Amino acid sequence: MEGSLSSVAVGLAAIGPGIGIGLVFAAYIQSTARQPESARMTQPFLWLGFALVEALVFFGIAFAFVFRGTSG
């Protein structure tokens, strides 16, 4: 039962960052559509936001492995 619980934890940990990545890219697309000349200026913020949100997935996976052996 312990292995399946950590699999559920990884799945739940991926939901939030999935929504966050969608919001980051949606904001970039909307800002580029409103002011196309600022696309080059806002693109580094796009990748920074993407990397920070994606780090949450890696933390979720790491914590699932860490807590896998401590629940029993």
HTML snippet that shows the backbone in 3Dmol.js (N, CA, C, O; Angstrom):
<script src="https://3Dmol.org/build/3Dmol-min.js"></script>
<div id="view" style="width:600px;height:400px;position:relative"></div>
<script>
const pdb = `
ATOM      1  N   MET A   1       0.808  -1.195   0.000  1.00  0.00           N
ATOM      2  CA  MET A   1       0.000   0.000   0.000  1.00  0.00           C
ATOM      3  C   MET A   1       0.856   1.266   0.000  1.00  0.00           C
ATOM      4  O   MET A   1       0.410   2.312  -0.473  1.00  0.00           O
ATOM      5  N   GLU A   2       2.080   1.183   0.525  1.00  0.00           N
ATOM      6  CA  GLU A   2       2.921   2.371   0.607  1.00  0.00           C
ATOM      7  C   GLU A   2       3.307   2.906  -0.765  1.00  0.00           C
ATOM      8  O   GLU A   2       3.304   4.119  -0.973  1.00  0.00           O
ATOM      9  N   GLY A   3       3.638   2.026  -1.704  1.00  0.00           N
ATOM     10  CA  GLY A   3       4.037   2.463  -3.037  1.00  0.00           C
ATOM     11  C   GLY A   3       2.916   3.157  -3.780  1.00  0.00           C
ATOM     12  O   GLY A   3       3.150   4.129  -4.499  1.00  0.00           O
ATOM     13  N   SER A   4       1.703   2.668  -3.611  1.00  0.00           N
ATOM     14  CA  SER A   4       0.595   3.285  -4.327  1.00  0.00           C
ATOM     15  C   SER A   4       0.253   4.654  -3.746  1.00  0.00           C
ATOM     16  O   SER A   4      -0.203   5.534  -4.477  1.00  0.00           O
ATOM     17  N   LEU A   5       0.465   4.848  -2.448  1.00  0.00           N
ATOM     18  CA  LEU A   5       0.202   6.158  -1.865  1.00  0.00           C
ATOM     19  C   LEU A   5       1.190   7.202  -2.367  1.00  0.00           C
ATOM     20  O   LEU A   5       0.812   8.353  -2.590  1.00  0.00           O
ATOM     21  N   SER A   6       2.440   6.820  -2.546  1.00  0.00           N
ATOM     22  CA  SER A   6       3.389   7.797  -3.076  1.00  0.00           C
ATOM     23  C   SER A   6       3.121   8.081  -4.551  1.00  0.00           C
ATOM     24  O   SER A   6       3.429   9.171  -5.032  1.00  0.00           O
ATOM     25  N   SER A   7       2.554   7.122  -5.271  1.00  0.00           N
ATOM     26  CA  SER A   7       2.164   7.384  -6.656  1.00  0.00           C
ATOM     27  C   SER A   7       1.013   8.379  -6.714  1.00  0.00           C
ATOM     28  O   SER A   7       0.973   9.240  -7.593  1.00  0.00           O
ATOM     29  N   VAL A   8       0.096   8.261  -5.794  1.00  0.00           N
ATOM     30  CA  VAL A   8      -1.005   9.226  -5.715  1.00  0.00           C
ATOM     31  C   VAL A   8      -0.470  10.607  -5.350  1.00  0.00           C
ATOM     32  O   VAL A   8      -0.953  11.614  -5.868  1.00  0.00           O
ATOM     33  N   ALA A   9       0.519  10.662  -4.467  1.00  0.00           N
ATOM     34  CA  ALA A   9       1.109  11.945  -4.079  1.00  0.00           C
ATOM     35  C   ALA A   9       1.787  12.626  -5.265  1.00  0.00           C
ATOM     36  O   ALA A   9       1.687  13.842  -5.423  1.00  0.00           O
ATOM     37  N   VAL A  10       2.469  11.852  -6.090  1.00  0.00           N
ATOM     38  CA  VAL A  10       3.107  12.432  -7.278  1.00  0.00           C
ATOM     39  C   VAL A  10       2.047  12.965  -8.229  1.00  0.00           C
ATOM     40  O   VAL A  10       2.212  14.045  -8.795  1.00  0.00           O
ATOM     41  N   GLY A  11       0.973  12.228  -8.410  1.00  0.00           N
ATOM     42  CA  GLY A  11      -0.103  12.690  -9.283  1.00  0.00           C
ATOM     43  C   GLY A  11      -0.748  13.963  -8.774  1.00  0.00           C
ATOM     44  O   GLY A  11      -1.025  14.873  -9.556  1.00  0.00           O
ATOM     45  N   LEU A  12      -0.990  14.042  -7.476  1.00  0.00           N
ATOM     46  CA  LEU A  12      -1.579  15.252  -6.907  1.00  0.00           C
ATOM     47  C   LEU A  12      -0.605  16.419  -6.940  1.00  0.00           C
ATOM     48  O   LEU A  12      -1.015  17.569  -7.097  1.00  0.00           O
ATOM     49  N   ALA A  13       0.688  16.127  -6.791  1.00  0.00           N
ATOM     50  CA  ALA A  13       1.681  17.192  -6.837  1.00  0.00           C
ATOM     51  C   ALA A  13       1.839  17.760  -8.244  1.00  0.00           C
ATOM     52  O   ALA A  13       2.367  18.861  -8.399  1.00  0.00           O
ATOM     53  N   ALA A  14       1.402  17.050  -9.256  1.00  0.00           N
ATOM     54  CA  ALA A  14       1.528  17.534 -10.633  1.00  0.00           C
ATOM     55  C   ALA A  14       0.339  18.388 -11.060  1.00  0.00           C
ATOM     56  O   ALA A  14       0.418  19.086 -12.071  1.00  0.00           O
ATOM     57  N   ILE A  15      -0.746  18.346 -10.321  1.00  0.00           N
ATOM     58  CA  ILE A  15      -1.937  19.112 -10.711  1.00  0.00           C
ATOM     59  C   ILE A  15      -1.696  20.619 -10.570  1.00  0.00           C
ATOM     60  O   ILE A  15      -1.976  21.381 -11.495  1.00  0.00           O
ATOM     61  N   GLY A  16      -1.182  21.044  -9.425  1.00  0.00           N
ATOM     62  CA  GLY A  16      -0.953  22.469  -9.189  1.00  0.00           C
ATOM     63  C   GLY A  16       0.020  23.098 -10.167  1.00  0.00           C
ATOM     64  O   GLY A  16      -0.294  24.132 -10.756  1.00  0.00           O
ATOM     65  N   PRO A  17       1.198  22.507 -10.361  1.00  0.00           N
ATOM     66  CA  PRO A  17       2.115  23.080 -11.338  1.00  0.00           C
ATOM     67  C   PRO A  17       1.574  23.037 -12.772  1.00  0.00           C
ATOM     68  O   PRO A  17       1.902  23.904 -13.582  1.00  0.00           O
ATOM     69  N   GLY A  18       0.753  22.043 -13.086  1.00  0.00           N
ATOM     70  CA  GLY A  18       0.151  22.015 -14.416  1.00  0.00           C
ATOM     71  C   GLY A  18      -0.736  23.230 -14.646  1.00  0.00           C
ATOM     72  O   GLY A  18      -0.713  23.836 -15.717  1.00  0.00           O
ATOM     73  N   ILE A  19      -1.509  23.575 -13.639  1.00  0.00           N
ATOM     74  CA  ILE A  19      -2.353  24.773 -13.726  1.00  0.00           C
ATOM     75  C   ILE A  19      -1.477  26.025 -13.744  1.00  0.00           C
ATOM     76  O   ILE A  19      -1.756  26.967 -14.485  1.00  0.00           O
ATOM     77  N   GLY A  20      -0.420  26.037 -12.931  1.00  0.00           N
ATOM     78  CA  GLY A  20       0.468  27.196 -12.878  1.00  0.00           C
ATOM     79  C   GLY A  20       1.176  27.456 -14.190  1.00  0.00           C
ATOM     80  O   GLY A  20       1.318  28.607 -14.603  1.00  0.00           O
ATOM     81  N   ILE A  21       1.622  26.402 -14.849  1.00  0.00           N
ATOM     82  CA  ILE A  21       2.286  26.564 -16.150  1.00  0.00           C
ATOM     83  C   ILE A  21       1.305  27.110 -17.174  1.00  0.00           C
ATOM     84  O   ILE A  21       1.661  27.960 -17.991  1.00  0.00           O
ATOM     85  N   GLY A  22       0.083  26.627 -17.131  1.00  0.00           N
ATOM     86  CA  GLY A  22      -0.941  27.159 -18.033  1.00  0.00           C
ATOM     87  C   GLY A  22      -1.181  28.639 -17.802  1.00  0.00           C
ATOM     88  O   GLY A  22      -1.344  29.393 -18.761  1.00  0.00           O
ATOM     89  N   LEU A  23      -1.205  29.065 -16.554  1.00  0.00           N
ATOM     90  CA  LEU A  23      -1.413  30.481 -16.248  1.00  0.00           C
ATOM     91  C   LEU A  23      -0.228  31.335 -16.680  1.00  0.00           C
ATOM     92  O   LEU A  23      -0.413  32.452 -17.163  1.00  0.00           O
ATOM     93  N   VAL A  24       0.985  30.820 -16.511  1.00  0.00           N
ATOM     94  CA  VAL A  24       2.177  31.577 -16.916  1.00  0.00           C
ATOM     95  C   VAL A  24       2.181  31.805 -18.424  1.00  0.00           C
ATOM     96  O   VAL A  24       2.409  32.923 -18.887  1.00  0.00           O
ATOM     97  N   PHE A  25       1.931  30.749 -19.186  1.00  0.00           N
ATOM     98  CA  PHE A  25       1.938  30.898 -20.638  1.00  0.00           C
ATOM     99  C   PHE A  25       0.746  31.714 -21.130  1.00  0.00           C
ATOM    100  O   PHE A  25       0.862  32.443 -22.115  1.00  0.00           O
ATOM    101  N   ALA A  26      -0.390  31.602 -20.460  1.00  0.00           N
ATOM    102  CA  ALA A  26      -1.551  32.407 -20.847  1.00  0.00           C
ATOM    103  C   ALA A  26      -1.282  33.891 -20.628  1.00  0.00           C
ATOM    104  O   ALA A  26      -1.668  34.722 -21.450  1.00  0.00           O
ATOM    105  N   ALA A  27      -0.622  34.223 -19.523  1.00  0.00           N
ATOM    106  CA  ALA A  27      -0.294  35.620 -19.258  1.00  0.00           C
ATOM    107  C   ALA A  27       0.695  36.159 -20.295  1.00  0.00           C
ATOM    108  O   ALA A  27       0.582  37.303 -20.735  1.00  0.00           O
ATOM    109  N   TYR A  28       1.668  35.321 -20.680  1.00  0.00           N
ATOM    110  CA  TYR A  28       2.636  35.774 -21.689  1.00  0.00           C
ATOM    111  C   TYR A  28       1.958  35.981 -23.040  1.00  0.00           C
ATOM    112  O   TYR A  28       2.217  36.974 -23.720  1.00  0.00           O
ATOM    113  N   ILE A  29       1.112  35.069 -23.421  1.00  0.00           N
ATOM    114  CA  ILE A  29       0.418  35.202 -24.707  1.00  0.00           C
ATOM    115  C   ILE A  29      -0.475  36.435 -24.711  1.00  0.00           C
ATOM    116  O   ILE A  29      -0.549  37.157 -25.706  1.00  0.00           O
ATOM    117  N   GLN A  30      -1.155  36.671 -23.586  1.00  0.00           N
ATOM    118  CA  GLN A  30      -2.024  37.841 -23.512  1.00  0.00           C
ATOM    119  C   GLN A  30      -1.217  39.137 -23.548  1.00  0.00           C
ATOM    120  O   GLN A  30      -1.617  40.091 -24.215  1.00  0.00           O
ATOM    121  N   SER A  31      -0.096  39.184 -22.847  1.00  0.00           N
ATOM    122  CA  SER A  31       0.709  40.410 -22.860  1.00  0.00           C
ATOM    123  C   SER A  31       1.344  40.641 -24.221  1.00  0.00           C
ATOM    124  O   SER A  31       1.489  41.786 -24.648  1.00  0.00           O
ATOM    125  N   THR A  32       1.724  39.573 -24.909  1.00  0.00           N
ATOM    126  CA  THR A  32       2.292  39.717 -26.247  1.00  0.00           C
ATOM    127  C   THR A  32       1.227  40.146 -27.254  1.00  0.00           C
ATOM    128  O   THR A  32       1.512  40.897 -28.186  1.00  0.00           O
ATOM    129  N   ALA A  33       0.018  39.673 -27.063  1.00  0.00           N
ATOM    130  CA  ALA A  33      -1.056  40.080 -27.967  1.00  0.00           C
ATOM    131  C   ALA A  33      -1.414  41.556 -27.778  1.00  0.00           C
ATOM    132  O   ALA A  33      -1.779  42.240 -28.734  1.00  0.00           O
ATOM    133  N   ARG A  34      -1.306  42.037 -26.540  1.00  0.00           N
ATOM    134  CA  ARG A  34      -1.639  43.443 -26.299  1.00  0.00           C
ATOM    135  C   ARG A  34      -0.527  44.384 -26.769  1.00  0.00           C
ATOM    136  O   ARG A  34      -0.800  45.438 -27.344  1.00  0.00           O
ATOM    137  N   GLN A  35       0.733  43.996 -26.519  1.00  0.00           N
ATOM    138  CA  GLN A  35       1.870  44.823 -26.931  1.00  0.00           C
ATOM    139  C   GLN A  35       2.931  43.934 -27.557  1.00  0.00           C
ATOM    140  O   GLN A  35       3.827  43.459 -26.859  1.00  0.00           O
ATOM    141  N   PRO A  36       2.844  43.700 -28.868  1.00  0.00           N
ATOM    142  CA  PRO A  36       3.800  42.796 -29.522  1.00  0.00           C
ATOM    143  C   PRO A  36       5.249  43.265 -29.437  1.00  0.00           C
ATOM    144  O   PRO A  36       6.164  42.443 -29.493  1.00  0.00           O
ATOM    145  N   GLU A  37       5.471  44.555 -29.306  1.00  0.00           N
ATOM    146  CA  GLU A  37       6.850  45.044 -29.261  1.00  0.00           C
ATOM    147  C   GLU A  37       7.543  44.704 -27.945  1.00  0.00           C
ATOM    148  O   GLU A  37       8.768  44.800 -27.863  1.00  0.00           O
ATOM    149  N   SER A  38       6.797  44.312 -26.918  1.00  0.00           N
ATOM    150  CA  SER A  38       7.417  43.977 -25.633  1.00  0.00           C
ATOM    151  C   SER A  38       7.636  42.469 -25.470  1.00  0.00           C
ATOM    152  O   SER A  38       7.943  42.008 -24.370  1.00  0.00           O
ATOM    153  N   ALA A  39       7.484  41.711 -26.533  1.00  0.00           N
ATOM    154  CA  ALA A  39       7.612  40.250 -26.434  1.00  0.00           C
ATOM    155  C   ALA A  39       9.021  39.841 -26.026  1.00  0.00           C
ATOM    156  O   ALA A  39       9.186  38.939 -25.205  1.00  0.00           O
ATOM    157  N   ARG A  40      10.038  40.491 -26.587  1.00  0.00           N
ATOM    158  CA  ARG A  40      11.418  40.145 -26.243  1.00  0.00           C
ATOM    159  C   ARG A  40      11.756  40.532 -24.805  1.00  0.00           C
ATOM    160  O   ARG A  40      12.596  39.897 -24.167  1.00  0.00           O
ATOM    161  N   MET A  41      11.101  41.573 -24.303  1.00  0.00           N
ATOM    162  CA  MET A  41      11.387  42.020 -22.950  1.00  0.00           C
ATOM    163  C   MET A  41      10.734  41.111 -21.898  1.00  0.00           C
ATOM    164  O   MET A  41      11.287  40.930 -20.813  1.00  0.00           O
ATOM    165  N   THR A  42       9.587  40.552 -22.205  1.00  0.00           N
ATOM    166  CA  THR A  42       8.878  39.721 -21.237  1.00  0.00           C
ATOM    167  C   THR A  42       9.199  38.236 -21.366  1.00  0.00           C
ATOM    168  O   THR A  42       8.809  37.456 -20.498  1.00  0.00           O
ATOM    169  N   GLN A  43       9.888  37.826 -22.408  1.00  0.00           N
ATOM    170  CA  GLN A  43      10.188  36.409 -22.590  1.00  0.00           C
ATOM    171  C   GLN A  43      11.076  35.823 -21.484  1.00  0.00           C
ATOM    172  O   GLN A  43      10.838  34.684 -21.083  1.00  0.00           O
ATOM    173  N   PRO A  44      12.083  36.536 -20.973  1.00  0.00           N
ATOM    174  CA  PRO A  44      12.844  35.962 -19.851  1.00  0.00           C
ATOM    175  C   PRO A  44      11.988  35.701 -18.617  1.00  0.00           C
ATOM    176  O   PRO A  44      12.228  34.740 -17.886  1.00  0.00           O
ATOM    177  N   PHE A  45      10.990  36.551 -18.382  1.00  0.00           N
ATOM    178  CA  PHE A  45      10.086  36.330 -17.260  1.00  0.00           C
ATOM    179  C   PHE A  45       9.217  35.098 -17.484  1.00  0.00           C
ATOM    180  O   PHE A  45       8.844  34.416 -16.530  1.00  0.00           O
ATOM    181  N   LEU A  46       8.898  34.816 -18.731  1.00  0.00           N
ATOM    182  CA  LEU A  46       8.147  33.611 -19.068  1.00  0.00           C
ATOM    183  C   LEU A  46       8.940  32.380 -18.663  1.00  0.00           C
ATOM    184  O   LEU A  46       8.409  31.489 -18.000  1.00  0.00           O
ATOM    185  N   TRP A  47      10.203  32.323 -19.055  1.00  0.00           N
ATOM    186  CA  TRP A  47      11.004  31.133 -18.752  1.00  0.00           C
ATOM    187  C   TRP A  47      11.340  31.031 -17.272  1.00  0.00           C
ATOM    188  O   TRP A  47      11.457  29.928 -16.738  1.00  0.00           O
ATOM    189  N   LEU A  48      11.494  32.164 -16.609  1.00  0.00           N
ATOM    190  CA  LEU A  48      11.735  32.142 -15.172  1.00  0.00           C
ATOM    191  C   LEU A  48      10.513  31.607 -14.427  1.00  0.00           C
ATOM    192  O   LEU A  48      10.639  30.773 -13.531  1.00  0.00           O
ATOM    193  N   GLY A  49       9.343  32.088 -14.801  1.00  0.00           N
ATOM    194  CA  GLY A  49       8.113  31.590 -14.182  1.00  0.00           C
ATOM    195  C   GLY A  49       7.888  30.121 -14.464  1.00  0.00           C
ATOM    196  O   GLY A  49       7.457  29.376 -13.584  1.00  0.00           O
ATOM    197  N   PHE A  50       8.178  29.697 -15.686  1.00  0.00           N
ATOM    198  CA  PHE A  50       8.042  28.290 -16.043  1.00  0.00           C
ATOM    199  C   PHE A  50       8.964  27.425 -15.206  1.00  0.00           C
ATOM    200  O   PHE A  50       8.550  26.378 -14.709  1.00  0.00           O
ATOM    201  N   ALA A  51      10.216  27.852 -15.042  1.00  0.00           N
ATOM    202  CA  ALA A  51      11.186  27.065 -14.277  1.00  0.00           C
ATOM    203  C   ALA A  51      10.806  26.987 -12.801  1.00  0.00           C
ATOM    204  O   ALA A  51      10.950  25.934 -12.180  1.00  0.00           O
ATOM    205  N   LEU A  52      10.326  28.083 -12.241  1.00  0.00           N
ATOM    206  CA  LEU A  52       9.946  28.071 -10.830  1.00  0.00           C
ATOM    207  C   LEU A  52       8.737  27.190 -10.575  1.00  0.00           C
ATOM    208  O   LEU A  52       8.687  26.484  -9.568  1.00  0.00           O
ATOM    209  N   VAL A  53       7.771  27.220 -11.466  1.00  0.00           N
ATOM    210  CA  VAL A  53       6.589  26.378 -11.293  1.00  0.00           C
ATOM    211  C   VAL A  53       6.950  24.916 -11.533  1.00  0.00           C
ATOM    212  O   VAL A  53       6.438  24.030 -10.849  1.00  0.00           O
ATOM    213  N   GLU A  54       7.815  24.663 -12.487  1.00  0.00           N
ATOM    214  CA  GLU A  54       8.220  23.287 -12.783  1.00  0.00           C
ATOM    215  C   GLU A  54       9.031  22.684 -11.639  1.00  0.00           C
ATOM    216  O   GLU A  54       9.027  21.468 -11.451  1.00  0.00           O
ATOM    217  N   ALA A  55       9.720  23.518 -10.882  1.00  0.00           N
ATOM    218  CA  ALA A  55      10.473  23.029  -9.729  1.00  0.00           C
ATOM    219  C   ALA A  55       9.549  22.402  -8.692  1.00  0.00           C
ATOM    220  O   ALA A  55       9.962  21.499  -7.964  1.00  0.00           O
ATOM    221  N   LEU A  56       8.306  22.868  -8.614  1.00  0.00           N
ATOM    222  CA  LEU A  56       7.354  22.282  -7.676  1.00  0.00           C
ATOM    223  C   LEU A  56       7.076  20.826  -7.996  1.00  0.00           C
ATOM    224  O   LEU A  56       6.865  20.023  -7.087  1.00  0.00           O
ATOM    225  N   VAL A  57       7.073  20.473  -9.276  1.00  0.00           N
ATOM    226  CA  VAL A  57       6.873  19.068  -9.663  1.00  0.00           C
ATOM    227  C   VAL A  57       8.029  18.222  -9.147  1.00  0.00           C
ATOM    228  O   VAL A  57       7.823  17.127  -8.622  1.00  0.00           O
ATOM    229  N   PHE A  58       9.246  18.738  -9.298  1.00  0.00           N
ATOM    230  CA  PHE A  58      10.410  17.976  -8.843  1.00  0.00           C
ATOM    231  C   PHE A  58      10.424  17.836  -7.329  1.00  0.00           C
ATOM    232  O   PHE A  58      10.825  16.795  -6.809  1.00  0.00           O
ATOM    233  N   PHE A  59       9.992  18.870  -6.617  1.00  0.00           N
ATOM    234  CA  PHE A  59       9.878  18.757  -5.164  1.00  0.00           C
ATOM    235  C   PHE A  59       8.844  17.713  -4.787  1.00  0.00           C
ATOM    236  O   PHE A  59       9.057  16.943  -3.851  1.00  0.00           O
ATOM    237  N   GLY A  60       7.724  17.674  -5.504  1.00  0.00           N
ATOM    238  CA  GLY A  60       6.702  16.677  -5.222  1.00  0.00           C
ATOM    239  C   GLY A  60       7.193  15.263  -5.452  1.00  0.00           C
ATOM    240  O   GLY A  60       6.903  14.365  -4.661  1.00  0.00           O
ATOM    241  N   ILE A  61       7.930  15.061  -6.522  1.00  0.00           N
ATOM    242  CA  ILE A  61       8.487  13.734  -6.800  1.00  0.00           C
ATOM    243  C   ILE A  61       9.518  13.354  -5.739  1.00  0.00           C
ATOM    244  O   ILE A  61       9.535  12.218  -5.266  1.00  0.00           O
ATOM    245  N   ALA A  62      10.363  14.291  -5.372  1.00  0.00           N
ATOM    246  CA  ALA A  62      11.386  14.007  -4.361  1.00  0.00           C
ATOM    247  C   ALA A  62      10.752  13.680  -3.012  1.00  0.00           C
ATOM    248  O   ALA A  62      11.182  12.743  -2.338  1.00  0.00           O
ATOM    249  N   PHE A  63       9.741  14.437  -2.615  1.00  0.00           N
ATOM    250  CA  PHE A  63       9.083  14.167  -1.334  1.00  0.00           C
ATOM    251  C   PHE A  63       8.340  12.847  -1.354  1.00  0.00           C
ATOM    252  O   PHE A  63       8.241  12.179  -0.325  1.00  0.00           O
ATOM    253  N   ALA A  64       7.820  12.464  -2.498  1.00  0.00           N
ATOM    254  CA  ALA A  64       7.152  11.162  -2.585  1.00  0.00           C
ATOM    255  C   ALA A  64       8.142  10.033  -2.353  1.00  0.00           C
ATOM    256  O   ALA A  64       7.812   9.042  -1.701  1.00  0.00           O
ATOM    257  N   PHE A  65       9.353  10.173  -2.879  1.00  0.00           N
ATOM    258  CA  PHE A  65      10.371   9.150  -2.637  1.00  0.00           C
ATOM    259  C   PHE A  65      10.875   9.179  -1.198  1.00  0.00           C
ATOM    260  O   PHE A  65      11.143   8.133  -0.608  1.00  0.00           O
ATOM    261  N   VAL A  66      11.002  10.370  -0.641  1.00  0.00           N
ATOM    262  CA  VAL A  66      11.496  10.486   0.731  1.00  0.00           C
ATOM    263  C   VAL A  66      10.504   9.887   1.717  1.00  0.00           C
ATOM    264  O   VAL A  66      10.895   9.140   2.614  1.00  0.00           O
ATOM    265  N   PHE A  67       9.235  10.205   1.563  1.00  0.00           N
ATOM    266  CA  PHE A  67       8.225   9.750   2.512  1.00  0.00           C
ATOM    267  C   PHE A  67       7.700   8.352   2.202  1.00  0.00           C
ATOM    268  O   PHE A  67       6.859   7.832   2.935  1.00  0.00           O
ATOM    269  N   ARG A  68       8.181   7.748   1.137  1.00  0.00           N
ATOM    270  CA  ARG A  68       7.722   6.398   0.779  1.00  0.00           C
ATOM    271  C   ARG A  68       8.096   5.396   1.856  1.00  0.00           C
ATOM    272  O   ARG A  68       7.290   4.527   2.189  1.00  0.00           O
ATOM    273  N   GLY A  69       9.281   5.493   2.398  1.00  0.00           N
ATOM    274  CA  GLY A  69       9.737   4.503   3.360  1.00  0.00           C
ATOM    275  C   GLY A  69       9.408   4.837   4.806  1.00  0.00           C
ATOM    276  O   GLY A  69       9.605   3.996   5.683  1.00  0.00           O
ATOM    277  N   THR A  70       8.908   6.052   5.084  1.00  0.00           N
ATOM    278  CA  THR A  70       8.686   6.450   6.476  1.00  0.00           C
ATOM    279  C   THR A  70       7.257   6.294   6.937  1.00  0.00           C
ATOM    280  O   THR A  70       6.966   6.610   8.090  1.00  0.00           O
ATOM    281  N   SER A  71       6.346   5.821   6.098  1.00  0.00           N
ATOM    282  CA  SER A  71       4.944   5.741   6.506  1.00  0.00           C
ATOM    283  C   SER A  71       4.613   4.426   7.207  1.00  0.00           C
ATOM    284  O   SER A  71       3.508   4.304   7.737  1.00  0.00           O
ATOM    285  N   GLY A  72       5.483   3.461   7.240  1.00  0.00           N
ATOM    286  CA  GLY A  72       5.155   2.174   7.813  1.00  0.00           C
ATOM    287  C   GLY A  72       5.938   1.913   9.025  1.00  0.00           C
ATOM    288  O   GLY A  72       5.785   0.859   9.644  1.00  0.00           O
TER     289      GLY A  72
END
`;
const viewer = $3Dmol.createViewer("view");
viewer.addModel(pdb, "pdb");
viewer.setStyle({}, {cartoon: {color: "spectrum"}});
viewer.zoomTo();
viewer.render();
</script>
